[in-house]
Amino acid sequence: MQTLDIVRHSAIVNMSIGAQRIMTLRTKKSKRTSGVDSPNPARQTQRIPMPHNSVFVLGPETNMQWLHGVRADKRPTQQKSEMESSFGGERISLTFRQIGTFASQNNRKIWGQGARKKTQSSAGWVKTGDSAEMEAMIIAFGRENQQADFDWQAEYGRGFDVINLVSVAKPTLALCRDKVANLRVQLSLLEKKIPYDLEDKRGEEEATDDNRERRHQSMPWIHGLSNIEKPMFKDTDEEASETQGDLAILFYLEKLYPFEIREDGDPPDLNVINKRNFGRSARSNELLFAWQNLPSQSTGSKLRCSTTPGRPTSSHNMVVCEFEKDLNIWEGYAQEHKPFIADNYWTLIDCAFWPVLNEIVHSWPGFRVQKFPELSAYHERVLSREAVQSLLDHEE
């Protein structure tokens, strides 16, 4: 990890094992003290032999005034001394520093002296690919290496929330024609602060009845858990992993970048949490299926969208009754787990359920605040979240 990590005013210790090398010290440049024509004072150089098993301690004052380094010895063997040629001319260098900036295990959060947030409890999100902040840190590093009168507080005091000084490749999300599926995945990515590139292929295949029929024949109904339209997530790992389907992507992201679990009292039981995530995410898909096959309120018989072949047909009243029954179960969840749908913190289930609820709130005349007060309040709370606002504004 390359970031502003060394504790201010701490020493650097270097241990040399193997062939002897020379540690070279050179004074840094100083600002001109008078007119523009005044020359800088001559820079001093010191060379210190580092034999086998030697230790070099660079104190904070020396580090402020001097540059240090060990150059590779490319001279022919016959020009080297016995100590320089020992161990086959090979050397191992061990450097010890006191670190004051830390990152979470998955490198998603950062805190400490060199970051914007100074404590683990208030850790900030790593700004992956933030070229402006990377450039600012590179410039500050350069000034520290060049100036003996470097102002640490002015240059470093605010901190930086970047790790490594290169822009990394971003994963790619290919959208589909299912707005709920797209919103589920994008909401998870934004809430987890995962940058990604968008690949929109929704217009490449015309959404005709023939196309839908061919897809239904190749992907039969499986109790509402198999969506016809599927977004695709392409990761940047060594295997270039590809995950297809909104819920599959949500669980893939949760495995690698889990939402933070807030502990109130006893440590959380991960088995219980995983069981809940799977169960309620599947239930959110059942609600989505029921909603997509809800009869139109205007005709009383025409379905809002086509039923999937193989799904047993039911009467209008039975379908509506079952749909409201499912929605009332979620009303209970919203009442039990304020302010979110599964716990007192944001979870994978919120990403899976809220986009479904949002469609229902805006499109179903039967959804009324008086009938579903807890879900209405939950919908408004989530609607005010930064990630949701960003996605909905982009849609408009």
N, C-alpha and C positions, 0 to 999 in steps of 0.2 A: 504494500500500500504506500503510495507516495502522496503525502499531504504535509501540512504544517504540524508535525507530530512531536518534536523534541521540546522538553520542558525548558522554559526560559531560565537562563543563569545556571544551567547544569553542565557538567563536564562530559566529554566524549572520550571513551577509552578504546584504544586499538591494540590488539595483541597480534604479534607477528610470529608465525610458525614456519620453519623451513629456511630457505635460502635468504641471505641478508639482502635487504633493500634499503633505499634512502628515503626518509620522510623529508619532504621539502616544504619549508614554511616561507611565505612571502607576504609582506605587508600589503594591506588593501590600499586602494586609492583614497585620498582625502579631498574634501571640497576645497576649492581655492579660498584662501583666507583674506585676500585683498583684491586688487584690480584684476581684470580679465587677463592681463599679460603676465601675471605672477605665475611662475612655474610651480608645479606640484613638487613636494620634496621627494628626493630619491627614494625608491622603494627598496627595502632591505630583504635579503634572502638568507635563510639558514638551512643547512642540510644535516640531518641527524641520522646516523646509521641505525638500522633496526635489525639486529642479529636474531638468530633463532631463540624463541621463548622470551622475547623482549616485549615490554608493555609501554605504550606511549599514552600519556594523559594530557588531553587538551582542555585547559580550563576555560571558563566563560570569558575572561578578559582577553586571553590570547585568541580565542575564537572570534572575538569581536574585531580584533585588530589585524589578524593574520589569516591568509588562506593556507590550506594544508592539502597535501596529496602525495601519493606514492606512484611514480611513473613506472611503466613497464621497462625492464632492462633488456634492450634489444642488442646489446653488444655481443660480439663473438665470444665464445666460451674462453678462448685463450687470453682475452683481455680482462677477465673477471678474477677476483681474488678467490682464495679457497672457500671462504665463508659465503661468497656470492654464488659459487658454483655448487655448494653442498646441496644435498637432497635433490640432485639432478637439476638444480636451478629452479625448482618449483617452490612456491610459497602459498601459504594459506593466511588470509587476513580476517580476524574476527573483530568486529566493531560493536561496542556496547553503548547504548544511549538510553537516557531516561525518557520514556514516552509519556506524553500528557494528552494525546488526542486518540480517541478510540472509535471503532466502528463495530456495529453489530455483526453477528456471525455471517449473515447473508449480504453484508456491505450495503444495506438499505438505509441505516441510520448512523449518525455521527455526532459525537459530543466531545467536550474537553477543551483544553486551553486554546488549541488552534482552530476550533469550530465556532460557529455562531452561538450554539447552545453549549453551556459549560458543564452541565450535569447530565447523567444518564437518564434521570427521570424526565428531563425536558428535551431529550435528544431530538435533533432535527433530521429531516430526510436528506439523503445524499443527492446532490444535483448532478445527475448523470448527463454528460454531453453539454453542460453549460459552458460554452466557449468563452463567454465574457468573464465569468468568474475564474476559469482556468487561466486565461490570459493575465488577469489581475494578479493571481498568485505567482505566475511565472515572472512577471515584472518585479514583484516584491522579492522573490528569491534572487534575481539578478542584482538588485540594489544591495541586498545584504552581502552578497559575494564581492561587490565592488567598493562599498563605502565603509570606511572605518567608523564614521560617525552616523551609522545607520540608525534611524529612529524606529525601534522595534514596535512600540505602542502605536505609532501612527500607521505603520505599514501592515502589522499583523494583529493588532489588538482586537479588531472587529471579528476576525476569524473567517474561515472559508469552509464551505460545505461541499467541497469536491474531493474526490479520491482519484488519484492518478491524473497525469497531465495530458491525456490523449482522449479524443472523442471516440467512444465505443459504438460499435454497430448496434442498432436498435432492433428488437423483434418486430415482426410484421403481423398485422391483423387484417385479414381479408374479410370484408363485410359480406353479408348475404341480404336477401330481400325481407327477412323477418326482423322487424324493428325491435321487438322484445329481445330476441337473441342477441342482436348487436348491442343494445343498451346494457344488457346483463354483463357482457364481457368488457365493454368500454368502461362501465362503472367500476368494475373490479380493478382494472388496470389503473384508473385514475386514483381510486381510493388507496391503492398500494403504492402510488407514486412511481409507477413503472413507465418510463417513456417508450413510445412505440411509433412505428410508421404505419400509416393507413393505406390499405390497398382495396379500392372500391370496385368490385366486379359485378355489382348488382345489375348493371345495364347490359352485360355481355350476352345474356340469354333471355329472350323474351318470355315473360311470364304468361304463356298461353295455357288454355285448358289441356291441350295435348301434352305439353311439357309436364304439367302437374300430374296427369294420368300416368305417364311413363314413370315418374318418380314414385307414385303410390304403388305401382306394380313391383318396382324393384326394392321398395322399402315399406313392407307391410306394417300395419298398425301394431304397436306393442304397448298397449295399455297407456297410451298418451305420453310415453317417455322417449319416443323417437321422433324428433322434429324433422320435417322435410327439408327446410332451409337450415343450413349450418354454416356459421362463421368458421374460419380457419386461422389458427394462431401458429406462426412459425418463429421458433426461438432462435437464439444466437449461440447456443451451447455447441460443444464439439460434435454432437450427433445431429445438429440442426433439427431438433425435435419439432414435429408437426402434430398439433392436436386439433381435432375437428369436433365441432358441436359446442354449444354455449356452456352447458353444465360440465362437460368434460374439461373445457378450458378453465372454468372456475376452480375445479378441484386440482388441476395441474398447477395453477398459480398459487393456490392455497398451500400446496405441498412445499413449494419452493420459497414462497414469500407469505407466510401465514399472517393473518391479522393479529395484532397484539391482543393478548388475553389479559384483561384486568382482573387481578386477584383481590377478592373481598373475603378475607377470612382464610379458609382452608385452600391449599393448592388445588388448581383445577384438575379434574379427571379427564385426560385427553381422550380416553375411550368413549366416555359419555359425550364429549364435544363432537367427536367424529361421527358417532351414531346419530346425534341430533342433526349435524350438517347433512348427512346423506338422507335421513328420513324427511326432513322438512324441505330440502331442495327438491326431492322427488314429489312431495306434496304440492310444491309451488308449480311444478310441471303439470300435475293433475288439474290444478285450478286453471292453468293456462289452456289446457285441452278443453276443459268444460266451457271456458269463456269463448274459445274459438268456434265451438259448436253450439253456442247458445242461439236459440231461435230469435229472429228479428222481432223487435217489439212492435214494429209497424204493421207487419203482415200476419204475425202469429204463427206462421208455418215456415216461411223461407228462412234458411239458416244464414247466419252472419257470414260464414265461409263454409266451404265444402267439408263434409265429414270425411274422415279417412275410411277407405274401403275396408270392410271387415269389422267395423265398429257396430255393435248392436244398436239398432234404432230405438228411440224412446219417444213417448208422447211429449208434446210441447210443455205441459204443466210439470211432468216428471223431470224433464231436463232442467227447467228453471228452478224447481224445488231443490234438486241435487246441487245445482250451482250455488244457490243461496246458502245451503247447508255447509258447503265447503268454505264459503266466504265467512260464515259465522265462526268457523273454527279458527280462522286467522284473526277475526275480531277478538277472540279470546286470547290468542298469543299476544296481540298488541296491548291488551289490557294487563297481561301478566308480566311483560318484559319491557316496560317503558325504560328509556325512550325509543328502543329499537325493537325488532320483531322477534329476536331469540335470546337477547341478553341486554345488560345495561351498557353494552359497547357494540360497535359495528362489527358484523360478521359476514361470512360468505352468504348466509341465508338472506340478508338484506339485499345483496346484489342479485340473488336469484328471484326474490319475491317482489321487490318494489317496482321493477319495470312492468310486471304483470298487473299489479295494483294500479299503476299509473294509466295503463290502457283502459282498465275497467272504469276508473274514476271519470275519465274524460269521454268515454264512449257509451256507457250503459246508463240509460235513464233511471234504472232502478236503484242506482247507488245514491243514497241520500245521507247527509250528516246525521240526521235524527236516527236513522236505522243502523248506521255503522260509525258511531262517534269516535271510537278508539282508532279504527283504521283511517278515518278522515284526519285525525290529529297526527297520526304517524306519517301519513302521506305528506302533510304540510311540513312536518319537521325535516323529513328527508329532502323535500323539494328545495329547502333553503341551503342545503349543503353545497359547498363550492364545486365539487366534482359534478353533481347533478346539474347545477346551473350552467356549467361550462358545456356539458353535452347537449342540453336542451337549447341553449343559445346557438350552438353550432348547427343544430337541426333546422332552426328557423332561418 
